[in-house]
Structures are given as structure tokens and as C-alpha cells.
Amino acid sequence: MTATISVINQKGGVGKTTTVINLAASLSILGQTNLVIDLDPQGNATTGFGKSNNDEDKNIYNLLIKKISLGQVIQKTNIRNLDIIGSHVNLSGLEVETANDSKRAFALKEILSSEKIGLLKKYDNIFIDCPPSLSLLTIMSLVASDELLVPLQTEFFALEGITQLVKTIDRIKENLNPTLSIRGILLTMFDKRNKLSSEVDKEARNFFKDKVYKTVIQRNVRLSEAPSHGLPCVIYDKGCVGSKSYFKLAEEFKNKDNIESAA
């Protein structure tokens, strides 16, 4: 069954979009079928796959305002088994435009739910790249999701930020999506030369236990370079440290699915 997973952190610059791009690409290379929805008005996941975030027709904004259908908005990427619904800057005005709509938080959920046994049935995973803030778009994503993947930067104040995020998730569960759960917490920007990285790693594992992925994403310049070429790093330089980490994460991600299916 298709799993809808929001990749979320209220803080920017934690490797959220990098994780969406490279985890989805790695899983696709390993044989799973994936759809990425870029719900961030900045559109970095869209351009990271070599697509335009200025496409006036095929974008998530037009889908949410019902100007275009789901079948019309999905685009193929250059990676087999991997499709995308691109972003557009118009998304940033959606909160104001829908101010009088009491059901607006459910807009994305309604679209995805109506097609889970139809158009979306072929996907193993739907990854939603959320904006780095608690906006209407983020709430839409949380309401539409089954699970959350939280990238956590191994730097000072990181755990304080995630504690606030957990409180937000609890409020969403209480009021809008009772079955929402955290699938995993991914430690990013890890620097083994930095004592603080190791301390954050230890604290996160003590607090969140087995929710923290064994795989950590190390700081790697190639992960930063790849988006400017419109490619996931796992395609741009599959032998670099960052790519190897995301392939390892993809295997861990798949294994969790296998364990749950067998249970």
C-alpha cells in the first residue's frame, strides 16, 4: 500500500530537501516507485530534479486550487520509477487566498485519498517536501500524511527545535490526523571531527530511541553541488560519501517496510 511521508522540520537548512531528493532517487534506483510532491514555494526539490519551478501549468498550486487534475500535474523525472509534482511561487499566497475556507487544511488529503486506489496505486511512497515553517502548507502536508521523516541537524539547539516540532505533531494528531506517526529521525550534516555532532547523536538516540535511523548523513560538499546540476547527488556522484549514506538510508528505509509487512 502507498505510504505518504512528509519530510519535515520547522527549521531551514537541515537537509530536508536534500533528503527528499536523494532518498526518493535511491529508493527508485533500488526498484521502488516514488512520487515527490514539492510543497515548498522555493521549489528547490523541483529544480533539484532538473524541472522548472516556473511552470505556469503543471504545479501543485494549480492542483490545490483545482485548476488542473492530478493526472495532468504529475511529471516524469529522468530517473526511472520517480515522478514529481513541481512547486510554484504562487504557493506562497495560498494561505491568504483560502482564508475563508474552513476545510482548507484537508485539501491535499482529499486529492491524494481520492486517487490512492487509482492513479497513485502504483507508487510505493509519496514524499512531500514541506516548507521550513509551520504554515498552512505544512499543516496540509501533515494532515495528508501517514508518517513523518524528520531530518535533524547535528548542531547546537537542534534538539530544542525538534521538541517544539513534536508538540506541533501532537496537536495535529489530536485535532486533524489521529493516525499520524514519526517514521524516523535522520541525523544530518554529521561531522565526526566535531565533538558536538557526536553529543547530539548520543542525545537524540537516548531521547528518541529506535526512531533514530542508524544511518547518519555526513557533511559532504557534493551534496551541496548536485542541485545546481539539476541532479540528485546519488546520480551526480554516486561514489561520494553523501551518496553512499543515502543509499544506506534507502536500504534501512526499505528494511523497515519489510519488517512491518511481515509483522
Secondary structure, DSSP 8 states (H G I E B T S, - for coil): --EEEEE--SSSSSSHHHHHHHHHHHHHHTT--EEEEE--TT-HHHHHTT--TT-SSSSHHHHHTTSS-HHHH-EE-SSTTEEEE---GGGGGHHHHTTT-TTGGGHHHHHHHHHTTTTTTT-SEEEEE--SS-SHHHHHHHHH-SEEEEEEESSTTHHHHHHHHHHHHHHHHHHT-TT-EEEEEEEEEE-TT-HHHHHHHHHHHHHHGGGEEEEEEE--HHHHHGGGGTS-HHHH-TTSHHHHHHHHHHHHHHHHHHHHHH-
